[in-house]
Amino acid sequence: MTNVVDLQETTLSRNSPQQRKMIAASIALLLSHYYVPDVSPELQKAQAKDWIDDLSEFGAELVAEACREWRRERNRRPTIADMRNVCTAITIRRDAELRPPAERYVRPVRPFVQPVAFRPNPNHEQMRREGRAISDEFARRHGFADIVAYEAAGGSVADVVKGIPSVEAAPDFTSAAEAVAAVTMRTIEASIQSAAGTTTLPAAA
């Protein structure tokens, strides 16, 4: 791990006259590829000092790489802020490459979440029983054994809400047979009486 003394020595070495000359050379070469405005020698010297002061913390080698990257990827004259951003990006990229592979691609571990067990609500069960009782009562009022028989005949549970049946109950075949038999007997009796010439009058009230 880099301590304070090592960091101070590194900073001092990057500010050495040799380092500053190399940074100035890299910047001057980069700027020569773009339009250079006419300024006085004094202003040129002051601008060069700003460039060196603001980039010396990165070192001559990294500034040279930043100049090369800018020259190959950009098509305009850079500013000091541009070059500082490029130098910072290169520094971050280098730090990431120096890390062990296990530290580069560590995926976050998702915490285990215990699933919540399903617990039936007793109120729901009570409502279900009451709804079934109401539906069965509706079906019985309209001639069916229960709501299941009503649905089997083509009805719908929605009819319970509306209170109007959409199907009719099947006829009571026993009662119908008895009614047919009674009508048949009356017909036979009437025929016999007609043939005998007698008429049966209705009983007095």
C-alpha positions, 0 to 999 in steps of 0.5 A: 500500500502506498504511504504518505512518504511514497506519495510525496516522493512520487509527486515530487518526481512528477514535478521534476524539471525533466518531467515538466519538460517531457509534459511540455513537449507532449502537449506542444506536439499535440496542439501543433495538430490543431489551429494555433492562434497568434499570441505574444511570446509572454502569453504562450509561456504563461499558457504553457505553465498552466498546462504543465502545472495542471497535468504534472500530477499525472506524470509525463508517461501518462500525459503522453498516453493521454495525448496519443489517445486524444489525437487518435480519437478526437477531432478538435483542439483539447482544453486543459480540462479535456486532458485532465479528464482523459488522464483520470480515465486512464488512471482508473482503467489502469487501477482496474487492470491491476486488480486480481480477476476475482476482485474485478468481476465480483457479483453481488450476493442476493440475500436469501428471502424466506418464502412466506407460508400460505395461511388460509384466511378463516373469514374467506372460508366463512364467506365461501360457505355463506355464498354457497348456501345462498346459491343453493337456496336460489337453485332450490327455489327454481326447481334444482337440487343445488347450484351445481345442478343449476349450472349443469342445466346451463345456468350461471352463478351470476344469476344468483346476483341478479335474482333472475334464473336463466334456465327453467327447472326440469319438469317433474315427470311423476306429477306429469304422468299422474296428470296425464293419467287423470286426464285420460280417465276423465276422457274415457268416462266422458265417452262412456257416459255420452254413449249411454246417453247420460250426462254427469252434472257438476256437483253442487257447491 
